[in-house]
Amino acid sequence: MASRVTFIGAGNMASAIIGGLIDTGYPATAITATSPSDAFLAPIHERYGIRTNTDNAAAVRGADVVVLAVKPQVMREVCEGLRDTLQRQRPLIISVAAGIDAATLEAWLGEGLPLVRCMPNTPSLVGAGAAGLYATEAVDDHQRTLAATLLEAVGIVEWVSEEAQLDAVTAVSGSGPAYFFLMFEAMEEAGVKLGLPADTARRLALQTALGAARMAQQSEYPPEQLKRNVMSPGGTTERAIEALEQAGLRRSVLDAMEACAARAREMAEELGKR
């Protein structure tokens, strides 16, 4: 019998995970999603055939897993409204909200609940996500497997042993898609300046990124060697890589990711004080 899963919030990330679960054969009757608006819930009910409810407390009764998928700004209100019900029932809690640490969630939900924090990313919307997961000590092996199964419906999962490492996950994969979008944007602009039509430059850049990622995933060699395999001595690629290195690409990437991780820590402090 499938574990009963309730999503508190039915926005893009919840919808993506629900869609991924349905696509893998998870029974729709075991999934519930909530939102304050019936009108907002109607499309997701019609698309996936899941249960919906505008009453959070009613929706979590009997649930084995509760996925907190609301905006960070309303998380405290939502958690405190569910506190008594969840403390009685003690399901696995999975939070996909950025910037709210486990200690803060426990302060709002009450201590001792099995809690998994998840840092997903937007490619989850197309089934190509990458998520970092952290589990508190109250989470048992079965619940870890269950959490991983739910998130693997939309991509890959990597567990971290320390909650602080989720800030690094945010810097690598949580915010990472935007780094590549910026690169695509820059390559398209450069292609146009070199004489290509914009749509041609865009298609070539995107397909090249897709192909490079697929090669890196499937190859036995690390990215450094794959890069060298493309570079002929004195050739075009070598000249391009030298220009990127001289421009400080590695330093810029490190600076950006350090800034991202620092902001993640700041957000945790800010949200925890609310």
C-alpha positions as CSV (number, residue, x, y, z in Angstrom):
1,M,0.0,0.0,0.0
2,A,1.4,3.4,-1.0
3,S,2.2,5.9,1.7
4,R,-0.3,8.7,1.9
5,V,1.3,12.0,0.9
6,T,-0.2,15.5,1.6
7,F,1.3,18.6,-0.1
8,I,0.6,21.8,1.8
9,G,0.7,24.2,-1.1
10,A,0.0,23.4,-4.7
11,G,2.4,25.7,-6.5
12,N,5.0,24.9,-9.2
13,M,7.3,22.7,-7.1
14,A,4.5,20.7,-5.5
15,S,2.8,20.3,-8.9
16,A,6.1,19.1,-10.4
17,I,6.6,16.5,-7.7
18,I,3.0,15.3,-8.0
19,G,3.3,15.0,-11.7
20,G,6.5,13.1,-11.4
21,L,4.9,10.7,-8.9
22,I,1.9,10.1,-11.1
23,D,4.2,9.5,-14.1
24,T,6.0,6.8,-12.1
25,G,2.8,5.0,-11.3
26,Y,2.2,6.4,-7.8
27,P,-1.6,6.1,-7.1
28,A,-3.4,9.4,-7.3
29,T,-5.7,8.4,-4.5
30,A,-2.7,8.4,-2.1
31,I,-1.9,12.1,-2.9
32,T,-3.6,15.2,-1.5
33,A,-2.8,18.8,-2.2
34,T,-4.0,21.9,-0.4
35,S,-4.5,25.6,-1.2
36,P,-6.7,28.3,0.2
37,S,-8.5,28.5,-3.1
38,D,-10.7,25.8,-4.7
39,A,-10.2,27.6,-8.0
40,F,-6.5,27.2,-7.7
41,L,-6.8,23.5,-6.9
42,A,-9.2,22.6,-9.7
43,P,-6.6,22.4,-12.5
44,I,-4.3,20.1,-10.5
45,H,-7.2,17.8,-9.5
46,E,-8.4,17.6,-13.1
47,R,-4.9,17.0,-14.5
48,Y,-3.8,14.3,-12.0
49,G,-6.9,13.1,-10.3
50,I,-5.5,13.6,-6.8
51,R,-7.5,14.6,-3.8
52,T,-7.6,18.3,-2.9
53,N,-8.6,20.3,0.2
54,T,-8.7,23.9,1.3
55,D,-8.4,22.8,5.0
56,N,-4.7,22.0,5.8
57,A,-5.5,20.3,9.1
58,A,-8.1,18.1,7.6
59,A,-5.8,17.2,4.7
60,V,-2.9,16.0,6.9
61,R,-5.0,13.7,9.0
62,G,-4.0,10.1,8.2
63,A,-1.0,11.3,6.1
64,D,2.3,9.4,6.3
65,V,4.2,12.2,4.7
66,V,3.5,16.0,4.8
67,V,5.3,18.1,2.2
68,L,5.6,21.7,3.2
69,A,5.6,23.6,-0.1
70,V,4.4,27.1,0.7
71,K,6.3,30.3,0.4
72,P,8.8,31.0,3.2
73,Q,6.9,34.1,4.2
74,V,3.8,32.2,5.3
75,M,5.6,29.0,6.6
76,R,5.3,30.0,10.2
77,E,1.6,30.6,10.1
78,V,1.1,27.3,8.2
79,C,3.3,25.3,10.6
80,E,1.7,26.7,13.8
81,G,-1.7,26.0,12.4
82,L,-0.7,22.3,11.9
83,R,1.3,21.9,15.0
84,D,-1.2,20.1,17.2
85,T,-2.4,17.7,14.5
86,L,1.1,16.8,13.4
87,Q,2.3,16.3,17.0
88,R,-0.5,13.8,17.5
89,Q,0.1,12.0,14.2
90,R,3.9,12.4,13.8
91,P,4.2,11.8,10.0
92,L,7.4,12.5,8.1
93,I,7.7,16.2,7.3
94,I,9.5,17.3,4.2
95,S,10.2,21.0,3.7
96,V,11.0,22.3,0.3
97,A,11.1,26.0,1.5
98,A,14.4,27.7,1.0
99,G,16.1,29.5,3.9
100,I,14.2,28.0,6.9
101,D,16.4,25.7,8.9
102,A,15.3,22.6,10.9
103,A,15.6,24.4,14.3
104,T,13.2,27.1,13.1
105,L,10.8,24.5,11.7
106,E,10.9,22.6,15.0
107,A,10.2,25.8,16.9
108,W,7.0,26.2,14.8
109,L,6.0,22.6,14.6
110,G,7.1,21.3,17.9
111,E,10.1,19.2,18.6
112,G,10.7,15.5,17.8
113,L,9.0,15.2,14.4
114,P,10.9,13.4,11.7
115,L,12.0,16.2,9.4
116,V,13.7,16.3,6.1
117,R,14.8,19.6,4.5
118,C,15.0,19.6,0.7
119,M,16.7,22.1,-1.6
120,P,15.3,21.4,-5.0
121,N,15.8,23.4,-8.2
122,T,13.6,24.6,-11.0
123,P,14.6,21.9,-13.6
124,S,12.4,19.7,-11.4
125,L,9.5,21.2,-13.4
126,V,10.7,19.3,-16.5
127,G,11.8,16.2,-14.6
128,A,15.5,17.0,-14.6
129,G,15.9,18.3,-11.1
130,A,18.7,18.0,-8.6
131,A,17.9,18.1,-4.9
132,G,19.9,18.1,-1.8
133,L,18.3,16.4,1.3
134,Y,19.1,16.7,5.0
135,A,17.5,14.5,7.6
136,T,17.2,15.2,11.4
137,E,18.0,12.4,13.8
138,A,14.3,11.6,14.2
139,V,14.1,10.3,10.6
140,D,14.5,6.5,10.3
141,D,15.8,4.6,7.4
142,H,12.4,3.8,5.9
143,Q,11.5,7.5,6.0
144,R,14.8,8.5,4.3
145,T,14.0,6.0,1.5
146,L,10.5,7.4,1.2
147,A,11.8,11.0,1.0
148,A,14.3,10.1,-1.6
149,T,11.7,8.2,-3.6
150,L,9.4,11.2,-3.7
151,L,12.1,13.6,-4.8
152,E,13.6,11.2,-7.3
153,A,10.3,11.4,-9.2
154,V,11.6,14.7,-10.6
155,G,15.4,14.2,-10.8
156,I,18.4,13.1,-8.8
157,V,18.8,13.3,-5.0
158,E,22.0,13.8,-2.9
159,W,22.0,13.5,0.8
160,V,24.1,15.8,3.0
161,S,25.3,14.8,6.5
162,E,25.3,18.4,7.9
163,E,22.5,20.9,7.5
164,A,24.9,23.7,6.8
165,Q,25.9,21.9,3.6
166,L,22.5,22.8,2.2
167,D,23.9,26.3,1.7
168,A,26.5,24.8,-0.6
169,V,23.7,22.8,-2.4
170,T,21.9,26.1,-2.9
171,A,25.0,27.6,-4.4
172,V,25.7,24.6,-6.7
173,S,22.3,23.3,-7.9
174,G,19.6,25.4,-6.2
175,S,20.7,28.7,-7.9
176,G,22.8,26.9,-10.5
177,P,20.3,26.9,-13.3
178,A,20.5,30.7,-13.4
179,Y,24.3,30.5,-13.9
180,F,23.8,28.4,-17.0
181,F,21.0,30.6,-18.3
182,L,23.3,33.5,-18.0
183,M,25.9,31.6,-20.0
184,F,23.4,30.8,-22.7
185,E,22.4,34.5,-22.8
186,A,26.1,35.5,-23.2
187,M,26.8,32.9,-25.9
188,E,23.8,33.9,-27.8
189,E,24.8,37.6,-27.7
190,A,28.3,36.7,-28.7
191,G,27.1,34.6,-31.6
192,V,25.0,37.5,-32.9
193,K,28.0,39.8,-32.7
194,L,29.9,37.2,-34.7
195,G,27.3,37.2,-37.4
196,L,24.7,34.6,-36.6
197,P,21.0,35.1,-36.4
198,A,19.8,35.2,-32.8
199,D,17.6,32.1,-33.0
200,T,20.4,30.1,-34.6
201,A,22.9,31.2,-31.9
202,R,20.4,30.2,-29.2
203,R,19.6,26.8,-30.6
204,L,23.3,26.0,-31.1
205,A,24.2,27.2,-27.6
206,L,21.3,25.2,-25.9
207,Q,22.0,22.0,-27.8
208,T,25.7,22.3,-27.1
209,A,25.0,22.7,-23.4
210,L,22.7,19.7,-23.5
211,G,25.2,17.6,-25.3
212,A,28.1,18.6,-23.0
213,A,26.1,17.7,-19.9
214,R,25.0,14.4,-21.4
215,M,28.7,13.6,-22.3
216,A,29.8,14.5,-18.8
217,Q,27.2,12.3,-17.2
218,Q,27.9,9.3,-19.3
219,S,31.7,9.6,-19.5
220,E,34.2,7.8,-17.2
221,Y,36.4,10.9,-17.4
222,P,36.1,14.1,-15.2
223,P,35.2,17.4,-16.8
224,E,38.8,18.5,-16.8
225,Q,39.8,15.6,-19.1
226,L,36.7,16.1,-21.3
227,K,37.7,19.7,-21.7
228,R,41.2,18.7,-22.8
229,N,39.8,16.2,-25.3
230,V,38.1,19.1,-27.1
231,M,41.3,21.2,-27.1
232,S,43.8,20.7,-29.9
233,P,47.3,22.3,-29.2
234,G,47.3,25.7,-30.8
235,G,43.7,25.3,-31.9
236,T,40.5,27.3,-31.6
237,T,39.2,25.8,-28.4
238,E,42.5,26.2,-26.6
239,R,42.5,29.9,-27.5
240,A,38.9,30.3,-26.2
241,I,39.7,28.5,-22.9
242,E,42.8,30.6,-22.4
243,A,40.7,33.8,-22.8
244,L,38.1,32.5,-20.3
245,E,40.9,31.6,-17.8
246,Q,42.6,34.9,-18.2
247,A,39.3,36.7,-17.7
248,G,39.1,35.1,-14.3
249,L,36.1,32.7,-14.9
250,R,37.0,30.4,-12.1
251,R,37.3,33.2,-9.6
252,S,34.0,34.7,-10.8
253,V,32.2,31.4,-10.3
254,L,33.6,31.0,-6.8
255,D,32.7,34.5,-5.9
256,A,29.2,34.0,-7.1
257,M,28.7,30.8,-5.3
258,E,30.1,32.1,-2.1
259,A,27.7,35.1,-2.3
260,C,24.8,32.7,-2.9
261,A,25.7,30.6,0.1
262,A,26.1,33.7,2.3
263,R,22.7,34.9,1.2
264,A,21.2,31.6,2.1
265,R,22.6,31.9,5.6
266,E,21.3,35.4,5.9
267,M,17.8,34.4,4.8
268,A,17.7,31.6,7.4
269,E,18.5,34.2,10.1
270,E,15.9,36.6,8.8
271,L,13.1,34.1,8.4
272,G,13.9,32.5,11.8
273,K,13.3,35.8,13.5
274,R,9.8,36.3,12.1
